[in-house]
Amino acid sequence: MTPPQAPADASPTSMTHQQILQAMSGLMAGMFVAILAGTVVSNALPTIIADLGASQSSYTWVVTSELLAMTATVPLWGKLSDLFNKKLLLQLSLALFVVGSLLAGFSQGVGLLIFSRVVQGVGAGGLTALAQVVMASVIPPRQLGKYAGVFGAVFAVGTVAGPLVGGVLVDTSWLGWRWCFFIGVPFALLAIALLQRTLRLPTARREVRIDWLGAFLIVAGVCALLIWVSLAGNEFAWTSWQTGVLVAGGLLLLTAAVLVEARTPEPVIPLGIFRNRTVTLTTIASLLVGVAMFGGTVFLSQYFQVSLGKSPTVAGLMSLPMILGLLVSSTVAGQVISRTGTWKRYLVAGAVVMTAGLALLSTIDAGTPFSLLSLYMAVFGVGVGMLMQNLVLAAQNDVPAADLGAATSVLSFFRSMGGTIGVSVLGAILANRVADEMTKGLRDAGIATSTGEGSGESSVPDMATLPDPIRSVVEHAYGVATADLFLIATPFALLAVVAVVFLKEKPLKTTSGMERLAEESAAATGKGPAAPVG
């Protein structure tokens, strides 16, 4: 890697606590925007697709396009952050999000809507990767825990509150579904302004070589595999020729990407970071957390509405115990880690509690009291809050400052990848399990049905229009199927426990990323560190 070049008379400047808090306000607004983009439309999509006269296939692509663009571009943004000014990249990603949101809100056809979601996804990928990179640049790892807990809380609120906000906007006659896209624009513009006023980061002068071939191969390979897991079981069978083409093509592209990355002087993903035991284990754990967390919880809203018969707004409110559990645990664990300097015990405890929460949720059914369900969700939220952000902290603490962006984006990338795989695979399992249970229940009730057993092709029923005997069968089917998803997600969480147990605890560094970069530059070149810029 080409070492940074800097003027000899410069010196690193640490940000004060007040300056960090001011800069974090912009980062938090940006992170909230990124998460909101992916969640606020979930309850609004049926209305959007009907209003635009689009098909079920278009419904899928409105969701998939944003997720694909975000996941595939996270490593690229992370690498760019190691080469260019991080503040400008953050503002660029926010600007892309604004453009995508406005295009989506004014869309008159589904084609423009899907394109706008791709633009949103590229911007959200930058925000997802860069916010954590910037935090590591200005905050020493020893102090990062107490700030990271706040970001974990923002992540939780955006993830769970998004569908609730979207449902309210759609149900409000004088607003409508277009405001699901417009609502993020003020937050993005505010974040751009706050970052301009408060964030000061150094720009390291260095020879820049962008690995365009490696970037293309990574994006193409990842997209092929994500398209496969997103559409298999819905648009085509898991064992179809389409599966063979997408899987073989994706693996060949990623194999070629590995060969290219191993030979280029400035790889998008430096393969050398995986020689670091901490990075490898936290990456594996992030992938497993993504599968367990996203795959296990994304269907809770459907369970609330179909199995428990709640409205979209009430379903959003019912997720509050999980949000509160995550909020409290991420904040408290972060504060304790910053005070004591020890972190492994909290990762292990978080993984164990998350596994216990999933195991408890695997016992739910259509008759589970909400008090018990709330307890199970709170336990799960506490585990995720202790684990998710602190995995990033452990990795950032153990890599050279020049690789902070790449290491952080790799963890975010694999967590998103795990979530995509979990949602797609468990969604297909849910559809087939519901079909089996409904066929069995209707047959036992003596009601004729044309749904093929195990077909997984039945649509989500409108509970308000179903007669009582059939409604009971549907409620039972979705309750059983949702519990099975949590049971399937539990072993993935257990594997995450194993991964974090093998982590080696290292003392948290007391210098920020930009101070470490200056020290590394001075040691490599004999010249002084770079001066901060506005």
SEKEGU-236553 format. One line per 3 residues: for each residue x, y, z of C-alpha. Coordinates in nm, 4 decimals, always signed. Layout:
<nodes>
X Y Z ~ ...
</nodes>
This chain:
<nodes>
+0.0000 +0.0000 +0.0000 ~ +0.1315 +0.3447 -0.0933 ~ +0.1953 +0.5379 +0.2314
+0.0291 +0.8757 +0.2816 ~ +0.2388 +1.1818 +0.2069 ~ +0.1943 +1.4867 +0.4277
+0.3604 +1.8184 +0.4984 ~ +0.6230 +1.8124 +0.7697 ~ +0.4915 +2.1047 +0.9722
+0.1419 +1.9727 +1.0312 ~ +0.0130 +1.8023 +1.3429 ~ -0.2952 +1.6002 +1.4202
-0.5710 +1.7841 +1.6002 ~ -0.8089 +1.5906 +1.8262 ~ -1.1708 +1.6961 +1.8409
-1.3102 +1.7967 +2.1782 ~ -1.6039 +1.6132 +2.3350 ~ -1.8354 +1.8977 +2.2365
-1.7095 +1.8937 +1.8764 ~ -1.7564 +1.5169 +1.8598 ~ -2.1142 +1.5495 +1.9810
-2.1812 +1.8207 +1.7233 ~ -2.0355 +1.6092 +1.4421 ~ -2.2294 +1.3063 +1.5635
-2.5546 +1.4968 +1.5168 ~ -2.4842 +1.5072 +1.1434 ~ -2.3720 +1.1447 +1.1367
-2.6815 +1.0290 +1.3253 ~ -2.9108 +1.2213 +1.0908 ~ -2.7342 +1.0577 +0.7961
-2.7562 +0.7069 +0.9447 ~ -3.1235 +0.7531 +1.0234 ~ -3.1827 +0.8544 +0.6612
-3.0009 +0.5454 +0.5305 ~ -3.1995 +0.3057 +0.7475 ~ -3.5291 +0.4837 +0.6881
-3.4846 +0.4450 +0.3112 ~ -3.4983 +0.0693 +0.3388 ~ -3.7772 +0.0340 +0.5966
-4.0298 +0.3172 +0.5537 ~ -4.1784 +0.1762 +0.2325 ~ -4.2473 -0.1758 +0.3627
-4.6065 -0.1100 +0.4735 ~ -4.6656 +0.1318 +0.1834 ~ -4.5579 -0.0928 -0.1055
-4.8953 -0.2563 -0.1754 ~ -5.0508 +0.0904 -0.2150 ~ -4.7575 +0.2173 -0.4258
-4.7658 -0.0777 -0.6657 ~ -5.1442 -0.0591 -0.7032 ~ -5.1337 +0.3169 -0.7661
-4.8681 +0.2786 -1.0375 ~ -5.0461 -0.0212 -1.1935 ~ -4.7379 -0.2430 -1.1583
-4.6981 -0.6203 -1.1264 ~ -4.5926 -0.8493 -0.8408 ~ -4.2509 -0.8797 -1.0074
-4.2157 -0.5003 -0.9898 ~ -4.3104 -0.5167 -0.6214 ~ -4.0131 -0.7449 -0.5624
-3.7732 -0.5253 -0.7572 ~ -3.8708 -0.2049 -0.5756 ~ -3.7450 -0.3748 -0.2584
-3.4533 -0.5676 -0.4085 ~ -3.3009 -0.2861 -0.6162 ~ -3.2307 -0.0625 -0.3158
-3.0928 -0.3521 -0.1120 ~ -2.8722 -0.4719 -0.3979 ~ -2.7270 -0.1267 -0.4619
-2.6614 -0.0634 -0.0926 ~ -2.4994 -0.3998 -0.0172 ~ -2.2868 -0.4134 -0.3332
-2.1458 -0.0607 -0.2960 ~ -2.0567 -0.0669 +0.0763 ~ -1.7029 -0.2052 +0.0138
-1.6429 +0.0544 -0.2592 ~ -1.7390 +0.3433 -0.0306 ~ -1.5175 +0.1981 +0.2407
-1.2181 +0.1851 +0.0090 ~ -1.2818 +0.5363 -0.1232 ~ -1.2799 +0.6586 +0.2377
-0.9216 +0.5340 +0.2683 ~ -0.8248 +0.7360 -0.0435 ~ -1.0299 +1.0581 -0.0367
-1.1703 +1.3087 +0.2142 ~ -1.4323 +1.1296 +0.4223 ~ -1.6487 +1.4357 +0.4849
-1.6882 +1.5062 +0.1129 ~ -1.7749 +1.1409 +0.0492 ~ -2.0382 +1.1516 +0.3240
-2.1921 +1.4649 +0.1760 ~ -2.1858 +1.3064 -0.1712 ~ -2.3695 +0.9970 -0.0452
-2.6297 +1.2191 +0.1225 ~ -2.6719 +1.4180 -0.2000 ~ -2.7268 +1.0928 -0.3935
-2.9902 +0.9946 -0.1399 ~ -3.1696 +1.3280 -0.1850 ~ -3.1717 +1.2880 -0.5645
-3.2999 +0.9305 -0.5395 ~ -3.5694 +1.0273 -0.2888 ~ -3.6996 +1.3122 -0.5036
-3.7056 +1.0904 -0.8140 ~ -3.8945 +0.8225 -0.6215 ~ -4.1445 +1.0678 -0.4769
-4.2261 +1.2174 -0.8158 ~ -4.2284 +0.8829 -1.0036 ~ -4.5204 +0.8323 -1.2393
-4.4124 +0.4841 -1.3471 ~ -4.2541 +0.1814 -1.1859 ~ -3.9441 +0.1981 -1.4103
-3.8389 +0.5373 -1.2734 ~ -3.9267 +0.4218 -0.9213 ~ -3.6930 +0.1209 -0.9460
-3.4132 +0.3389 -1.0900 ~ -3.4599 +0.5914 -0.8101 ~ -3.4347 +0.3109 -0.5543
-3.0969 +0.2129 -0.7035 ~ -2.9766 +0.5727 -0.6595 ~ -3.1078 +0.5703 -0.3026
-2.9291 +0.2416 -0.2394 ~ -2.5938 +0.3745 -0.3608 ~ -2.6296 +0.6739 -0.1282
-2.7416 +0.4539 +0.1617 ~ -2.4413 +0.2266 +0.1056 ~ -2.2127 +0.5255 +0.1469
-2.3868 +0.6378 +0.4639 ~ -2.3794 +0.2864 +0.6118 ~ -2.0053 +0.2475 +0.5547
-1.8797 +0.6015 +0.6069 ~ -2.0597 +0.6929 +0.9302 ~ -1.8730 +0.4257 +1.1248
-1.5443 +0.5020 +0.9461 ~ -1.5715 +0.8706 +1.0384 ~ -1.6481 +0.7812 +1.3996
-1.3339 +0.5684 +1.4182 ~ -1.1341 +0.8523 +1.2611 ~ -1.2233 +1.1124 +1.5242
-1.2882 +0.9012 +1.8366 ~ -1.0308 +0.6753 +2.0077 ~ -1.1462 +0.3102 +2.0396
-1.1345 +0.3430 +2.4197 ~ -1.4027 +0.6146 +2.3961 ~ -1.5846 +0.4774 +2.0938
-1.8131 +0.2447 +2.2876 ~ -2.0223 +0.5159 +2.4504 ~ -2.0761 +0.6865 +2.1146
-2.1321 +0.3603 +1.9243 ~ -2.4183 +0.2749 +2.1574 ~ -2.6051 +0.5823 +2.0369
-2.5624 +0.4709 +1.6753 ~ -2.6923 +0.1257 +1.7654 ~ -3.0007 +0.2924 +1.9077
-3.0468 +0.4994 +1.5885 ~ -3.0185 +0.1797 +1.3850 ~ -3.2858 +0.0102 +1.5958
-3.5269 +0.3025 +1.5868 ~ -3.4911 +0.3455 +1.2095 ~ -3.5339 -0.0276 +1.1441
-3.8460 -0.0786 +1.3510 ~ -4.0062 +0.2673 +1.3374 ~ -3.9750 +0.2932 +0.9573
-4.2668 +0.0608 +0.8775 ~ -4.4822 +0.2373 +1.1386 ~ -4.4088 +0.5803 +0.9886
-4.4736 +0.4475 +0.6386 ~ -4.8086 +0.3011 +0.7412 ~ -4.9181 +0.6272 +0.9024
-4.8176 +0.8311 +0.5947 ~ -5.0122 +0.6020 +0.3607 ~ -5.3180 +0.6064 +0.5857
-5.3148 +0.9895 +0.6036 ~ -5.5214 +1.1111 +0.3088 ~ -5.3539 +1.4515 +0.2707
-5.0033 +1.2986 +0.2610 ~ -4.9989 +0.9641 +0.0781 ~ -4.7249 +0.7185 -0.0227
-4.5041 +0.9765 -0.1978 ~ -4.4168 +1.1227 +0.1421 ~ -4.2525 +0.7909 +0.2327
-3.9719 +0.9123 +0.0041 ~ -3.9948 +1.2858 +0.0697 ~ -3.9727 +1.2450 +0.4485
-3.6027 +1.1601 +0.4391 ~ -3.5014 +1.4657 +0.2332 ~ -3.5042 +1.7225 +0.5203
-3.2976 +1.4869 +0.7382 ~ -3.0430 +1.4433 +0.4572 ~ -3.0141 +1.8178 +0.3915
-2.9805 +1.8832 +0.7641 ~ -2.7064 +1.6201 +0.7870 ~ -2.5139 +1.7824 +0.4980
-2.5292 +2.1220 +0.6694 ~ -2.4315 +1.9852 +1.0119 ~ -2.1366 +1.7921 +0.8704
-2.0126 +2.1004 +0.6851 ~ -2.0201 +2.3079 +1.0025 ~ -1.8936 +2.0576 +1.2592
-1.6781 +1.7836 +1.1050 ~ -1.3032 +1.8368 +1.0693 ~ -1.0998 +1.5547 +0.9171
-0.7483 +1.5377 +0.7720 ~ -0.6885 +1.4778 +0.4035 ~ -0.3865 +1.2545 +0.3475
-0.2065 +1.3429 +0.0256 ~ -0.1273 +1.0153 -0.1471 ~ -0.1033 +0.8602 -0.4872
-0.4503 +0.7260 -0.5678 ~ -0.4969 +0.4080 -0.7677 ~ -0.8555 +0.2873 -0.7945
-0.9006 -0.0800 -0.8797 ~ -1.1855 -0.0403 -1.1290 ~ -1.1684 -0.4014 -1.2537
-1.1807 -0.5403 -0.9012 ~ -1.4689 -0.3073 -0.8146 ~ -1.6654 -0.4215 -1.1206
-1.6063 -0.7915 -1.0483 ~ -1.7063 -0.7553 -0.6818 ~ -2.0253 -0.5628 -0.7592
-2.1231 -0.7972 -1.0449 ~ -2.0545 -1.1128 -0.8426 ~ -2.2370 -0.9894 -0.5336
-2.5346 -0.8699 -0.7395 ~ -2.5638 -1.2087 -0.9139 ~ -2.5779 -1.3920 -0.5804
-2.8126 -1.1380 -0.4187 ~ -3.0493 -1.1515 -0.7164 ~ -3.0504 -1.5300 -0.6803
-3.1338 -1.5363 -0.3078 ~ -3.3874 -1.2556 -0.3531 ~ -3.5849 -1.4184 -0.6368
-3.5316 -1.7920 -0.5899 ~ -3.8391 -1.9604 -0.4491 ~ -4.0618 -1.6796 -0.5815
-3.9783 -1.6023 -0.9452 ~ -3.8130 -1.9408 -1.0120 ~ -3.7372 -2.2627 -0.8252
-3.4288 -2.3067 -0.6065 ~ -3.3172 -2.5946 -0.8331 ~ -3.3932 -2.4255 -1.1673
-3.1554 -2.3361 -1.4526 ~ -3.1773 -1.9727 -1.3445 ~ -3.0293 -2.0757 -1.0090
-2.7447 -2.2553 -1.1844 ~ -2.6615 -1.9568 -1.4045 ~ -2.6761 -1.6973 -1.1248
-2.4835 -1.9042 -0.8693 ~ -2.2154 -2.0236 -1.1119 ~ -2.1811 -1.6768 -1.2634
-2.1613 -1.5071 -0.9241 ~ -1.8996 -1.7489 -0.7915 ~ -1.6872 -1.7186 -1.1073
-1.6993 -1.3383 -1.0890 ~ -1.6033 -1.3371 -0.7205 ~ -1.3210 -1.5866 -0.7843
-1.1891 -1.3542 -1.0548 ~ -1.2261 -1.0625 -0.8110 ~ -1.0121 -1.2434 -0.5507
-0.7389 -1.3042 -0.8115 ~ -0.7451 -0.9388 -0.9170 ~ -0.7532 -0.8083 -0.5574
-0.4518 -1.0235 -0.4660 ~ -0.2402 -0.8600 -0.7379 ~ -0.3445 -0.4943 -0.7413
-0.1557 -0.2374 -0.5265 ~ -0.4799 -0.0682 -0.4116 ~ -0.7449 -0.3417 -0.3748
-1.1063 -0.2513 -0.2966 ~ -1.1015 -0.5162 -0.0230 ~ -0.7428 -0.5712 +0.1005
-0.7281 -0.9494 +0.1393 ~ -0.4479 -0.9053 +0.3891 ~ -0.6907 -0.7800 +0.6536
-0.8333 -1.1321 +0.6780 ~ -0.4979 -1.2508 +0.8113 ~ -0.6017 -1.0560 +1.1190
-0.7837 -1.3011 +1.3454 ~ -1.0049 -1.0307 +1.4943 ~ -1.1231 -0.9074 +1.1531
-1.1942 -1.2618 +1.0296 ~ -1.3926 -1.3648 +1.3369 ~ -1.5894 -1.0394 +1.3607
-1.6712 -1.0681 +0.9891 ~ -1.8048 -1.4213 +1.0383 ~ -2.0006 -1.3086 +1.3437
-2.1453 -1.0094 +1.1510 ~ -2.2640 -1.2400 +0.8715 ~ -2.4325 -1.4708 +1.1240
-2.5868 -1.1783 +1.3152 ~ -2.7285 -1.0500 +0.9852 ~ -2.8913 -1.3855 +0.9109
-3.0310 -1.4226 +1.2616 ~ -3.1394 -1.0625 +1.3194 ~ -3.2865 -0.9609 +0.9830
-3.4041 -1.3084 +0.8848 ~ -3.5689 -1.3650 +1.2199 ~ -3.7348 -1.0289 +1.2816
-3.8393 -0.8945 +0.9408 ~ -4.1475 -1.1172 +0.9469 ~ -4.2620 -1.0072 +1.2934
-4.4781 -0.7279 +1.1482 ~ -4.6581 -0.9804 +0.9290 ~ -4.7087 -1.2066 +1.2318
-4.8604 -0.9184 +1.4274 ~ -5.0988 -0.8281 +1.1453 ~ -5.1977 -1.1718 +1.0157
-5.1670 -1.4056 +1.3132 ~ -5.2637 -1.1586 +1.5870 ~ -5.5018 -0.9499 +1.3716
-5.3462 -0.6086 +1.4451 ~ -5.3442 -0.3008 +1.2190 ~ -5.0183 -0.1804 +1.0552
-4.9915 +0.1071 +1.3031 ~ -5.0479 -0.1164 +1.6073 ~ -4.8056 -0.3739 +1.4632
-4.5357 -0.1063 +1.4552 ~ -4.6031 -0.0110 +1.8170 ~ -4.5850 -0.3762 +1.9252
-4.2160 -0.3826 +1.8262 ~ -4.1292 -0.1220 +2.0903 ~ -4.0049 -0.3774 +2.3516
-3.7385 -0.4920 +2.1076 ~ -3.6365 -0.1313 +2.0314 ~ -3.6170 -0.0438 +2.4006
-3.4116 -0.3549 +2.4771 ~ -3.1651 -0.2697 +2.2018 ~ -3.1526 +0.0981 +2.2975
-3.0804 +0.0330 +2.6649 ~ -2.8281 -0.2460 +2.6141 ~ -2.6302 -0.0730 +2.3376
-2.6076 +0.2487 +2.5374 ~ -2.5196 +0.0848 +2.8711 ~ -2.2725 -0.1626 +2.7206
-2.1014 +0.1167 +2.5275 ~ -2.0636 +0.3293 +2.8401 ~ -1.9256 +0.0375 +3.0433
-1.6789 -0.0600 +2.7678 ~ -1.5494 +0.2957 +2.7465 ~ -1.5111 +0.3148 +3.1254
-1.3413 -0.0238 +3.1765 ~ -1.1625 -0.0784 +2.8447 ~ -1.2768 -0.4426 +2.8285
-1.5130 -0.5572 +2.5554 ~ -1.5048 -0.9332 +2.4894 ~ -1.7305 -1.0317 +2.7799
-2.0050 -0.8059 +2.6444 ~ -1.9783 -0.9542 +2.2957 ~ -2.0065 -1.3067 +2.4354
-2.2933 -1.2099 +2.6659 ~ -2.4734 -1.0335 +2.3790 ~ -2.4409 -1.3355 +2.1500
-2.5686 -1.5698 +2.4224 ~ -2.8642 -1.3443 +2.5094 ~ -2.9499 -1.2996 +2.1379
-2.9518 -1.6783 +2.0946 ~ -3.1741 -1.7164 +2.4014 ~ -3.4129 -1.4519 +2.2660
-3.4474 -1.6322 +1.9327 ~ -3.5041 -1.9631 +2.1122 ~ -3.7798 -1.8041 +2.3224
-3.9411 -1.6472 +2.0135 ~ -3.9463 -1.9919 +1.8499 ~ -4.2157 -2.0909 +2.1022
-4.4748 -1.8275 +1.9968 ~ -4.8045 -1.9021 +1.8257 ~ -5.1329 -1.7256 +1.7474
-5.2339 -1.7418 +2.1132 ~ -4.9164 -1.6066 +2.2774 ~ -5.0011 -1.3269 +2.5265
-4.8472 -0.9926 +2.4353 ~ -4.6829 -0.9648 +2.7795 ~ -4.4859 -1.2832 +2.7153
-4.4117 -1.1826 +2.3568 ~ -4.2830 -0.8458 +2.4804 ~ -4.0450 -1.0197 +2.7204
-3.9082 -1.2428 +2.4437 ~ -3.8577 -0.9468 +2.2098 ~ -3.6869 -0.7447 +2.4835
-3.4437 -1.0299 +2.5535 ~ -3.3615 -1.0541 +2.1839 ~ -3.3157 -0.6755 +2.1557
-3.0818 -0.6676 +2.4563 ~ -2.8595 -0.9317 +2.2950 ~ -2.8431 -0.7570 +1.9577
-2.7684 -0.4235 +2.1233 ~ -2.4694 -0.5628 +2.3144 ~ -2.3298 -0.7409 +2.0099
-2.3825 -0.5588 +1.6813 ~ -2.1956 -0.2272 +1.7168 ~ -1.9255 -0.3709 +1.9421
-1.8202 -0.6181 +1.6710 ~ -1.7245 -0.3131 +1.4629 ~ -1.5414 -0.1611 +1.7612
-1.3317 -0.4780 +1.8088 ~ -1.2298 -0.4842 +1.4410 ~ -1.1531 -0.1110 +1.4196
-0.9309 -0.1363 +1.7265 ~ -0.7116 -0.4036 +1.5684 ~ -0.6365 -0.2754 +1.2153
-0.3961 -0.0074 +1.0878 ~ -0.5567 +0.3332 +1.0532 ~ -0.5035 +0.3229 +0.6755
-0.7352 +0.0192 +0.6559 ~ -1.0123 +0.1494 +0.8849 ~ -1.2483 +0.2170 +0.5951
-1.1943 -0.1216 +0.4309 ~ -1.2298 -0.3169 +0.7582 ~ -1.5430 -0.1286 +0.8668
-1.7122 -0.1619 +0.5291 ~ -1.6323 -0.5345 +0.5129 ~ -1.8207 -0.5919 +0.8390
-2.1158 -0.3812 +0.7217 ~ -2.1125 -0.5608 +0.3872 ~ -2.1239 -0.9100 +0.5367
-2.3930 -0.8106 +0.7878 ~ -2.6087 -0.6796 +0.5004 ~ -2.5292 -0.9884 +0.2961
-2.6334 -1.2110 +0.5856 ~ -2.9556 -1.0148 +0.6252 ~ -3.0376 -1.0456 +0.2556
-2.9734 -1.4188 +0.2567 ~ -3.1706 -1.4650 +0.5770 ~ -3.4730 -1.2688 +0.4573
-3.4824 -1.4415 +0.1182 ~ -3.4301 -1.7995 +0.2347 ~ -3.6479 -1.7731 +0.5442
-3.9147 -1.5936 +0.3399 ~ -3.9305 -1.8905 +0.1021 ~ -3.9477 -2.1288 +0.4003
-4.2276 -1.9182 +0.5538 ~ -4.4330 -1.9311 +0.2328 ~ -4.4045 -2.3093 +0.2061
-4.4674 -2.3664 +0.5771 ~ -4.7783 -2.1445 +0.5685 ~ -4.9078 -2.3301 +0.2618
-4.8562 -2.6671 +0.4337 ~ -5.0243 -2.5576 +0.7572 ~ -5.3191 -2.3957 +0.5768
-5.3743 -2.7024 +0.3597 ~ -5.3654 -2.9264 +0.6662 ~ -5.5876 -2.6966 +0.8725
-5.8482 -2.6518 +0.5998 ~ -5.8542 -3.0259 +0.5331 ~ -5.9023 -3.1023 +0.9050
-6.1845 -2.8463 +0.9126 ~ -6.3502 -3.0122 +0.6114 ~ -6.3018 -2.7061 +0.3875
-6.2088 -2.7714 +0.0255 ~ -5.8966 -2.5941 -0.1076 ~ -5.7142 -2.5862 -0.4375
-5.3804 -2.4775 -0.2854 ~ -5.1166 -2.7387 -0.3533 ~ -4.9463 -2.8667 -0.0450
-4.6097 -2.7067 -0.0037 ~ -4.6514 -2.4875 -0.3041 ~ -4.5658 -2.1702 -0.1227
-4.7564 -1.9774 -0.3893 ~ -5.0581 -1.8597 -0.1909 ~ -5.0824 -1.4838 -0.1444
-5.1109 -1.3110 +0.1931 ~ -5.4839 -1.3149 +0.2732 ~ -5.6969 -1.0123 +0.3604
-5.7936 -1.1095 +0.7147 ~ -6.0883 -0.8674 +0.7270 ~ -6.2702 -1.0521 +0.4484
-6.2220 -1.4096 +0.5750 ~ -6.4972 -1.6048 +0.7506 ~ -6.4182 -1.7107 +1.1076
-6.3302 -2.0801 +1.0409 ~ -6.0796 -1.9912 +0.7674 ~ -5.9429 -1.6962 +0.9630
-5.8580 -1.9248 +1.2553 ~ -5.6727 -2.1609 +1.0224 ~ -5.4730 -1.8720 +0.8680
-5.3864 -1.7227 +1.2084 ~ -5.2627 -2.0603 +1.3297 ~ -5.0619 -2.1206 +1.0109
-4.8762 -1.7886 +1.0320 ~ -4.8133 -1.8311 +1.4039 ~ -4.6580 -2.1765 +1.3582
-4.4577 -2.0708 +1.0500 ~ -4.3165 -1.7566 +1.2174 ~ -4.2065 -1.9575 +1.5224
-4.0298 -2.2011 +1.2896 ~ -3.8325 -1.9126 +1.1375 ~ -3.6977 -1.8142 +1.4775
-3.6103 -2.1779 +1.5449 ~ -3.4161 -2.1945 +1.2169 ~ -3.2400 -1.8637 +1.2953
-3.1293 -1.9838 +1.6409 ~ -2.8394 -2.2074 +1.5243 ~ -2.6933 -1.9144 +1.3281
-2.6937 -1.7078 +1.6468 ~ -2.5288 -2.0000 +1.8293 ~ -2.2510 -2.0056 +1.5688
-2.2031 -1.6329 +1.6333 ~ -2.1432 -1.7218 +2.0000 ~ -1.8675 -1.9608 +1.8931
-1.7081 -1.6932 +1.6708 ~ -1.6921 -1.4279 +1.9451 ~ -1.5671 -1.6754 +2.2053
-1.2526 -1.7264 +1.9957 ~ -1.1825 -1.3519 +1.9731 ~ -0.8675 -1.2411 +2.1533
-0.9265 -0.9373 +2.3683 ~ -0.6793 -0.6557 +2.3047 ~ -0.6604 -0.3262 +2.4955
-0.8594 -0.0467 +2.3335 ~ -0.6371 +0.2198 +2.1799 ~ -0.6535 +0.5690 +2.3244
-0.5777 +0.7607 +2.0013 ~ -0.8243 +0.8350 +1.7232 ~ -0.7986 +0.7037 +1.3686
-0.6636 +1.0312 +1.2279 ~ -0.3996 +1.0486 +1.5035 ~ -0.2996 +0.6875 +1.4385
-0.2814 +0.7585 +1.0644 ~ -0.0536 +1.0544 +1.1296 ~ +0.1703 +0.8405 +1.3506
+0.1826 +0.5619 +1.0930 ~ +0.2605 +0.8129 +0.8175 ~ +0.5386 +0.9733 +1.0209
+0.6896 +0.6330 +1.1015 ~ +0.6779 +0.5264 +0.7341 ~ +0.8001 +0.8493 +0.5733
+0.9753 +1.0480 +0.8429 ~ +0.7424 +1.3419 +0.7692 ~ +0.4840 +1.5093 +0.9843
+0.1135 +1.4241 +0.9922 ~ -0.1556 +1.5958 +0.7891 ~ -0.3373 +1.9034 +0.9132
-0.7146 +1.8944 +0.9615 ~ -0.9314 +2.0571 +0.6992 ~ -1.2846 +2.1879 +0.7162
</nodes>
